[in-house]
Amino acid sequence: MTQPPPWPGPPGHGHGPQHGQGPPSPHGPHFTPPRKRAWPYVLAYGGGTMLLSLALVLVYVFTAGTGSRVPHTDSAASAPAPPPVSSTGAFPTTTSQSDSPSSTPPAGGASATGQANRPAKVFALADHPILQDPNAGLANRACELPAWQSTPEGAKAFFTAARGCLDEAWEPFLRAYNLPFEPPRLHFPSAASFDTQCGKINVGIATAAYYCEGDLYLPFDGLQTEQYGDAPGVYLALFAHEYGHHVQEMAGIMDAAWERIYAEGQDSAAGREMSRRKELQAQCFSGMFLGAHVDQGGSVTRAMYDAAWYDQETRGDDTSGTHDHGSNANYAKWWRAGAYDNRIVDCNTFAAPSEDVS
């Protein structure tokens, strides 16, 4: 989880729809064959069974959208197979391309004084600029990772390399919308507990990874390697989910979500629903990342992607017993929505009806 901003949080700058207000289309993407566009992207992400702690921070739970679209609903018994082909997402750019649609993000440019606008967060939810372009997605890239080794040193090498891939994917995307960017700071605590600016955190099976205000903690003892073994897709998906919270932080979505949670009450039904919207969006962002990097000639293989695809059904509130991350079905649904079509508009959990973020 992420530590919420100090009360009362940032001033409101455009909130999403009221809870329960859904988009016009009740069905959303139907997992049709991926579209061919200028920037090839594919699908992938893996998960495990960790729990996101309900503390005031963003922890990944190893428990095993779209401005106007929501993920297709699949039953756990008949989950769709991962798509066999890759597709392409149009990367946001300020220069149009003749062979594919491109997005020209708002913001940026020059101010009334002629000075270039400095990158700044936009405190918004459903109407956030990055969630509006139906063709915007992550560029296809080859991500080079060391072979997974279930040791503290091996995990550190793997996640450090993965951060480089995630930086290369998300930095140009955010900067295209004149949003700030800096890489998250990685920490690999080895003690039974560790201190953060969000407080003391105890390592356990519910604390596989922990994000707090630009710091991402990856305690090896929380990864449950004795259960998952050499499962790089699982660990990469975990990391990409937490990095998704960093994307929310850089964009201003995290602050806007926490402001709403504070206003509603953290333990209220509305506050928990907002928490689920936030967490399910990180799921979708994770799916986008693996989907954009699988089968691109790097280390993210189809086997890693397939394992991640099916693993999503094993995690969520049904497994953890909480009510702040989403049901197992929705946890899988939003991850697959991001992985399958690599369109950030499909990750607009803040515009989805309540049943799709339950």
N, C-alpha and C positions, 0 to 999 in steps of 0.2 A: 504494500500500500504506500501511499504517500502521506506525509504529514500535511494536514490542512493548513492554510495560511493563518497567521494570527488573527483572531477576531478583531474587527468584523470582516476581514478579507478585503479583496480589491473592490472598487466600486463596480456596480453592475454596468455592463456595456452590451446589452442585447442578450436576453435569455431565450432559451428554446421554448417550444410549445408547452402548455400546461400538461401535467401528468395525465396520461391516458389519451392525449390528442395524437392521433395517428396520421400517417401520410395518406394521400388519396388512394394509392394502390394497396389492396389488402394482401397481395400475394408476394410481390417482390421478385427477385431473380429466381428463375426456375432451373438453375443449373443447366442452361443451354450450352452448346459448345462454345468455348471461349472465342471472343472476337479477335480478328486479326487487325492490329494497328501498328503504328510506327515503332513503338517501343515494346519488344517482346517481353513478356513476363510470364512466369509460370506459377505454380502453386506449391506451397509447403508450409509446414510448421508442425511442431511436435509438442506433446505435453506429457505430464506425468501425473502424479497424484499428490499435489501439494496444496495447501490451503492458504488463501490470502487471509491474513489475520484481520480481525475487525478492529484492530487498534487504529490509531489515527495515522497509520502509515500504509503504504501499498506493499503488500507482501504477496508473492505468488503462491497459489494454493495447489499443491501437488495432490489433488483429490481425484482418486479414481475409484447496410444500411443507407446510409443513403438518405438524401434529403427527402426522398419519397419512395423508398423501397425498403423492404425488410427481408431477412433471410427466409428461404424456403424451409418449411417445417418437415423434418424427416423423423420417422420413428426410429428408436434405438435398434429395433430388430431388423430394419431394412435400410440401413444407412447407405447413401449413394456411394458408389466407388469413386475414388479420386479420378478426375478427368485424365485421359491418356494423352492429351495434347496440350501444348502450351498456347498461351494467348498473349496479346500485347496490350499494354496500357499506355495511354498517351501521357507523357510526363509534362507537368505544367511548365510552361515556358513563356517568355515574353515575345518570342519570335515565332510566328506561325510557320508550319511546315506544309508543303504542298501535298504530301502523300498521306497525311493523317490529320485528324483533328488535334488541336492543341489548345491548352487553356491559357488565357491571359489573366492571371490572378489580379484581383483588385489590390489596393495598397501599393506602396512603393512609389517610384517616380519622384517628382519634385514638389515641394511645398509651394505655398503662395509667394514665399520670399525667394524662390528659385533654388533653395537648398534641398539637397536630396533628403528624403525622409529616412530617418534612422529606423532600423528594424525594431519592432515593438510587438509585444503580445496583444492579442485581441481577446478580450474577456467575453466570450460568447459560447453558446452551446449548439443547438440545432442549426442556427444561422451563421455558424463560423465560416469564414471564407474558404477554408480548405475543404469543406464538406459540400460544396455547391457544384463543382464541375463534374458532369457525368462521365467524362473521359479521362480524368486525372487518376494516375496510379503511379506506382514505383517503377523506375526503369529496370529492365532486366540486367542483371550483372552476374558475373562469376564470383562467388565468395570462396576464398581459399582458407580452409581451416585445418589445423593439425588433427591427426587422428585422436579420437577421444581416448583418454586413459583415466580410469577411475582412481585417481590419486589427487591430492591437493595441488601438486605441481601441474599435473596434466589438465585439471579443470581450469586452473588459472590461465594456462596457455590457450586453451580452447576459447574461453570467454573473452580474453583480451583480443584475440583475433576476430571473434564474432562482433565485438564492439566496433572494430574497424569497418566491417561490412555494413553494419547498421548505420554507422555515421555516414558512409558513402551513399547509402540509400536515402536517408531522411534529411540530411543537411541541405542538399540542393532543392529538395521538395519544399522544405520550410522557407528557405531563402527566396524561392520563387514567389512566395506570398509576402515577402518583406517581413518575415517573422525572424526572431533571433534564434541563434543556435550556438550551443557549445556542447561538447561530448559529456556524457555523464562520467563522474569519477567512480572508478571501480575499487571495491574493497573486498578482501578475502579473509575475513576473520576466522581464527582457528579456535578461539576459546568458547566456553559454553555459553557465554553472553558477550555482547559488545555494546559500546556506547555510540550513539548517533545524536545529531542535533534534534532528533525526534524523541530521544529518550533511550533507556537501556532495553536492548532486545535479547531475549533468550532464544538460543538456537534449539530447534526441534523439528519434528516432521512437518509442522505447520509453518515453518519459516525456512523455506527453500531459497528464497531471494527476497530482498527488501529494498524498496526505493524510498528515499527521503530527500527532497529538495536538491536534486542534482547528484546525489550520492546513491550508488547502486551496490548493495552488499550481497555477496554470494558465499555464505558459509558452507564449506564442503560438507560438513556433517548434516546439513539440512537437505542435501540433494537426494538422499535415499539411494545411493548407488548400489547398496546391497540388494535393493529390490529391482532397480532398473538396469543395472549392469552397464555394459557398453551400448548405450542407446543415445547416440548423438542427436537424433531428431527430437527426442524428448527434452534434452537439456537445451537445445537451441530454441525450441518453442518456448520453454520457460523464460529464457533470457529475452527473447523477442517480445514476449508479453510485458515484462518489466520495462523494457526499453520503450514499449508503447506508452507507458505512463510518462516516460521522459518526453516523448513527443507531445503528449497532452500538456505537460508542464511548459515546454517551450512555446507552444501555440497559445496558451492562455486558457485552454479548456479546463485544465485541472483546477485553477483558481475559481473559475466560474462555477464549476460543479460543487466545489467545497462551499462556496458562498451560498448556493442553494441548499446544500445539506445543512449548513448552520441555520439557515432561515427556517427550514422545516423541522429540524431536530434530528440528530443523528440516529436515534432509536425509533423515530416515527416511521410509519409505513411509507410516507413520501420520501423521507430521508434515505431509507434503505433502497427504495426504488432508484433514486438518483445515484446511489453507490453502485447498484447493479448496472445502470446505464454506462457509468464510467468504466467499470471493470469489463463489461462486454465489448466496449469499444477497443480496449487494449487487446482483447482476444482477436478482434477483427484486424487490428493493425499487425498483430503477430502473424496471422494468416497471410496478409498481404506480403509481408517480408519473405516468408518462405516460398510463397507462390511466385515471387519475382526472381528467385534465385535457384530454384530447382532446375536440374537439367540444363544448366547454362555453361557447363564445362568446368565448373568448380567443384567444391567438396559437398555441396548440398545435392544429394542423390535422390532418385525417385523412391528408393527404399526408405530413406529418412522421411520423405514427405508422406508416403503412404502410411507409415507407422504413426506419424503425427496426426494424420487425418482421422484414423480410427480411434486413436487414444483420447480424442476430445470428449467422447461420450462418457468417459470414466471420471470426469471432474466436474465440479460445480457444487451448488448448495445441497443437492440430494445426497452427495457423498459426505460433505463436510458438516451438514446439519446447521449451516448458517443461512442467512437470508440476504446477503449483501453482494453476492457475486453472480447469481443467476442459476437457474436449474441446469442440470447436466445437459438436457436437450438443447437449451438455449446457448449454453457455453459452447457446445459443438457447432450449433447452427451459425453463430456469429463468426467463429473462427473460419468455418468453411466458406462463408460469404466473402470474407476477405481473401482467402486463398484461391478460391475458384476463379474469380473474375478480376482481381487486382484493381478495383475501383474504390477510391476512398469514399465516394458518395454512398457506397454500400455499407459503410461503417458509421453512419449517422444514427447511432443508438438513441440519441436525444430526440429524434423525430419519430421513433417507433412507438406503436401502441403498447400499452402496459403488458398485454399478454406475451409480447415478444421479448420482454425484458424481465419476465417473472423468474 
